[in-house]
């Protein structure tokens, strides 16, 4: 159940990021439209302010995208490291189990060898 909750969290974060980006773009468009409708100044000045606002919005969106990409890369590296640790643990555990099994087989072979030698000695006597 913990895995499903973790998967849900992972799918929720990209959706949240998309929502933030969509909100920024939509907010910028609504703000620009409102500014055009209620501008008490000449058109050239309004266009200049719109251009500056658009540039500012573009820069903010660019920064948000860069930050999101950095976070995704960081999370991917963390997941990679976690998986590598688990792989190493499983490999070590497998080696321990293999060594135990080989010891059991060696003991069984030794016991079988002794049993064969003992049966030969009893027949010779």
N, C-alpha and C positions, 0 to 999 in steps of 0.2 A: 504494500500500500504506500510506503514511503517513496518508492520509485515513481509511482503514478503521480504523487503530489509534486515530486521534483520535475517530472516531465511537464506537468501543468504550469509550473512556475517558469520553465524555460520557454514555453510557447506564449506565455503571457507577456514577457518582457519585450519581444520584438513587436507585438501588437501595441504595447504601450508606447514604444518609440515611434511607431508609425502614427499613432494618435497625436503625439506631441508635434511631430513634423507637420502633419495635416493641420493641426491647430495653429501652428505658426504661419503657415501659408494662408490659410483661410482668414486668420486675424489680420494679416497684412493686407489682403485684398479688401476686406471689409473696411479697414482703416483708411485705405487709399480711396475707396469709393465715398466714404463719409467725408473725407477731407475735400474731395472734389465738389460734393454737394453743398457743403457749408463754408466754403472758402470765401472770406470777405476781402480778397486781395486780387491783384491782376493775374491773368492767366499765365504769364511768363514766370512769375514768382511761384505760383501753384505748381507749375510743371517742374520747376527746379526742386521744390520741396518733395514732390512725388518721386522724382528721380533719386534724390538723396535717401528718401524713405525706402525705395526699392533696393538701393545699394545696401543700406543698413540691414534690411530684411534678408537679402542674399547672403551677406556676411554672417548674420546670426545663424541662418540655416546651414551654411557651410561649416561653421564651428560646431553646431549640434551634430551634423553628420560625421565630422571628424572625431568628435568625442565618442559618439556611438560606435564607430568603427574601432576605435582604440579599446573601448570596453569589451566589444565582441572578441577582439583578438586576445585580450587579456584573459577573458573567460575561457576561450578555446585553449589557450596555453595551460591554464589551470586544470582543465578537464584532461588534457593530454598527460600532464604530470600525474594526476590522480590515477588515470588508467595505467600508466607505466608502473606506478607503485603497486597497484593490484596485480598486474601481470608478474612482476618480480616476486611478490608474495606467493602467488599461485605456483610459480615455477619452483620456488624454494620448497613449498609444501609437497609438490609432486616429487622432488628429489628425495625428500625425507621418506615419503611413502615407498618409493622405489628401493631405497637402501634397506628399509625394513623388510620388504618382500624378498630382496636378494639374500639377506641374512637368514630368513626363514627357509628359503630354498636350500641354501648352503647347509643349514643344520639338518634339514630333512635328508639331503644327499649324504651327509656324514653319518646320520643314523642308519640309513639304508646300507651304506658301505659296511658299517660295523655289524649290522644284522647278517649280511651276506658272509662276512668273514667268520662270524660266530657259528653260522650254520655249516660252514665247511669244516671248522675245527671239530664240531660234534660228529660229523660224518666220518672224519679221518680216525677218530679215536676208537 
